[in-house]
Amino acid sequence: MPSPIEKLYTVLGHRTFMQRMPVLFVGHGSPMNAIDDNEWSRGFQKLAKLLPEPKAILSISAHWYVPGTFLTGDEHPRTIHDFGGFPRELYEQQYPAPGSVELAKRASKLVGDRASLRTDWGLDHGTWTVLKYLRPEADIPVVQLSIDGRLPAAGHLAIGEALAPLREEGVLIMGSGNVTHNLRHAFTSWQRGVKQAPPWATAFDSDVAKAAVQHDGPALARLAESDAGRLSHPSPDHYYPLLYVAGAADSRDAVKFPASGFDMSSLSMRSVLYDQNAS
């Protein structure tokens, strides 16, 4: 029997008559959110109720940041525990969602010659710690797209634009990172018991929210390369997933922030939902 995604890619030459899927950026924060009952994990559960049923999910996680654009080409991607020093319970977590070679090939074709399939990765914690709440049954095919660290910010925005047709094909495009992600500051604040977000973090978070509401993708790309962006992101890996999402969105989409606020003082947990069908 063909899988749902195989049926999807054999109907009308990739064109189906279905609800246009939203695009979503999630601030995933600590891997501990996967097992803790806290503000953020409960927020992920609420977010799940805002999303329609997708045929498949294409995830862009901050944690596959490599020299190149790749897609997971496995029918059964492994659950990657790409972190250290956490409780045993976290390492025992599994997210056994199926993969989809068909979706990986389709996304690769949209991106162009720069993209190719790989089978040496899987679903890292930027993906599965969120999908554990969004799709707890792990019943939807999931493909991960890597972030090419050699590209400028505008290059990631362009790849997002190229992937936009997937929305018409029932694919939920999800970016997973954080709007601010200066871990040195976050850990120092946590050790000192500081909870209030510093002005630079709140200002950058506000600027990002403003640009998102205005559908100003170029402004979001410029923010990544500003002085404020470099302070908020000593490495841009957690910011770039937002650019893929913004690139796949357009002016027809309403913009919502299902979650906002800061963890560990300076870690923005803002999520951004672009959805044409949002009320």
Rosetta blueprint (number, residue, H / E / L):
1 M L
2 P L
3 S L
4 P H
5 I H
6 E H
7 K H
8 L H
9 Y L
10 T L
11 V L
12 L H
13 G H
14 H H
15 R L
16 T L
17 F L
18 M L
19 Q L
20 R L
21 M L
22 P L
23 V E
24 L E
25 F E
26 V E
27 G E
28 H L
29 G L
30 S L
31 P H
32 M H
33 N H
34 A H
35 I L
36 D L
37 D L
38 N L
39 E H
40 W H
41 S H
42 R H
43 G H
44 F H
45 Q H
46 K H
47 L H
48 A H
49 K L
50 L L
51 L L
52 P L
53 E L
54 P L
55 K L
56 A E
57 I E
58 L E
59 S E
60 I E
61 S E
62 A E
63 H E
64 W E
65 Y E
66 V E
67 P L
68 G L
69 T E
70 F E
71 L E
72 T E
73 G L
74 D L
75 E L
76 H L
77 P L
78 R E
79 T E
80 I L
81 H L
82 D L
83 F L
84 G L
85 G L
86 F L
87 P L
88 R H
89 E H
90 L H
91 Y H
92 E L
93 Q L
94 Q L
95 Y L
96 P L
97 A L
98 P L
99 G L
100 S L
101 V H
102 E H
103 L H
104 A H
105 K H
106 R H
107 A H
108 S H
109 K H
110 L H
111 V H
112 G L
113 D L
114 R L
115 A E
116 S E
117 L E
118 R E
119 T L
120 D L
121 W L
122 G E
123 L E
124 D L
125 H H
126 G H
127 T H
128 W H
129 T H
130 V H
131 L H
132 K H
133 Y H
134 L H
135 R L
136 P L
137 E L
138 A L
139 D L
140 I L
141 P L
142 V E
143 V E
144 Q E
145 L E
146 S E
147 I E
148 D E
149 G L
150 R L
151 L L
152 P L
153 A H
154 A H
155 G H
156 H H
157 L H
158 A H
159 I H
160 G H
161 E H
162 A H
163 L H
164 A H
165 P H
166 L H
167 R H
168 E H
169 E H
170 G L
171 V E
172 L E
173 I E
174 M E
175 G E
176 S E
177 G E
178 N L
179 V L
180 T L
181 H L
182 N L
183 L H
184 R H
185 H H
186 A H
187 F H
188 T H
189 S H
190 W H
191 Q H
192 R H
193 G L
194 V L
195 K L
196 Q L
197 A L
198 P L
199 P H
200 W H
201 A H
202 T H
203 A H
204 F H
205 D H
206 S H
207 D H
208 V H
209 A H
210 K H
211 A H
212 A H
213 V H
214 Q L
215 H L
216 D L
217 G H
218 P H
219 A H
220 L H
221 A H
222 R H
223 L H
224 A H
225 E L
226 S L
227 D H
228 A H
229 G H
230 R H
231 L H
232 S H
233 H L
234 P L
235 S L
236 P H
237 D H
238 H H
239 Y L
240 Y H
241 P H
242 L H
243 L H
244 Y H
245 V H
246 A H
247 G H
248 A H
249 A L
250 D L
251 S L
252 R L
253 D L
254 A E
255 V E
256 K E
257 F E
258 P E
259 A E
260 S L
261 G L
262 F E
263 D E
264 M L
265 S L
266 S L
267 L E
268 S E
269 M L
270 R L
271 S E
272 V E
273 L E
274 Y E
275 D E
276 Q L
277 N L
278 A L
279 S L
